[in-house]
Amino acid sequence: MGKILNFQELKNKKNKKKYIVHIILGFIIFYIFLSIYWLVKTPSDTIMVDTGTLTLEESSTGYILREETVLKGENFKNGLTPIVAEGERAAKGQTVFRYNGIEEEATKEKIEEINSKIQETLANQPNLFTTTDIKILEKQIDEKTQNLKSLTDISTINEYKKQIMEIIDKEAKIAGSQSRSGAYIQQLTKEKEEYENKLTEDSEYITAPISGVVSYRVDGYENILNVEDFSTITKNALNNLDLKTGKIVSTSLETGKIINNFKCYIATILDSEVAKNAEIGKKVKITLSSGNEISSEIKYIAKEENEETLIIFELKTLTQELIEHRKISFNITWWNASGYKVPNTCILEDEQGLKYVVRRKNGEDKKIIVKVLNKNEKYSIIESYKDNELNSLGIDIDKNQKITKYDNILLYPSK
């Protein structure tokens, strides 16, 4: 019986030891996991101060506002022929385009027929190309014809064709006075001039009332998205336009316009904190979807519902992208700062409202007062106060130390 009790006691003792071992192992495992957790949460006690760049950016969509003067004549139903090409500048009083006459196409066909007859007659004159003037004109025609093959811009192609025909006219007049077929060439040249005069007489010419860039992308919003009164530009007014972002404005066959090419505007609705605190006159950088970066200035701010802000940016550069569209995607760079870049967790604030970091050197922690120049959600750009600034704050210059590159500061300091 005694042996049985001794065996039972022995068994209980073993179980008790196992229990204690399990508890100890549990504490060890818990400590290991806790250490891993704090290591992940706080990977390092300190961080080295280094230089860096910080930006605060925001993406949005905006509506392009321009100072535009629409040009429209009485004969707009006949269709127009550009004289000043899309995107080119016109001076005040300069002819921009013309409206076609009633018999425009028939008259142009007659001119083409005469041109063909003149060129054919010139080609059939074997002894014609002997004078220096003729040789020069022939060389000019060859050069422009070769250049014409590599062109893709329609306005440039039309201009080259016009120049070639002018050279052929000069050649025809010289040839008319020298060749046996001179009378016939002179007769064709006279007929051509009569038809060209008819084109001029039947056309309605439209001139520029002001100087600026010419565009034929007229969409009917010129008097709505204007720059005369920014108070008419509201979130509801913009949404009611139902414009698609990035859509290219179609070219009109009936009207043109003159755009002030010295500046335009982008109106946008924002709900960010930086937009809520923005001020008129602030300089920002606008980046278009094409990658073009344009300096800009805030010209108008209005508070909208739901804590949103309407901001109108002024751009003093008018790119083709800003002419072709009414609503675009773009990026705002509110600021760009360089200096000592540190995580926001490094920065504390004392009872006087001064910001500081804690520098660790030779095992000793030292409070260093710093100035926060800019910050975003994660990082700040800091620098030391100047001596005169410290004096104005009542801080002893001799006792205060300044932050320097490669200092080690606490990543998660405590007050």
Secondary structure, 3 states (H helix, E strand, C coil): CHHHHHHHHHHHHHHHHHHHHHHHHHHHHHHHHHHHHHHHHCCCCEEECEEEEEEEEEEEEEEEECCEEEECCCCHHHCEEECCCCCCEECCCCEEEEECCCCHHHHHHHHHHHHHHHHHHHHCCCCCCCCHHHHHHHHHHHHHHHHHCCCCCHHHHHHHHHHHHHHHHHHHHHHHHHCCCHHHHHHHHHHHHHHHHHHHHHCEEEECCCCEEEECCCCCCCCCCCCCCHHHCCHHHHHCCCCCCCCECCCCCCCEEEECCCCEEEEEEECCHHHHCCCCCCEEEEEECCCCEEEEEEEEEEECCCCCEEEEEEECCCCHHHHHECEEEEEEEEEEEEEEEEEHHHCEECCCCCEEEEEEECCEEEEEECEEEEECCCEEEEECCCHHHHHHCCCCCCCCCCCCCCCEEECCCCC
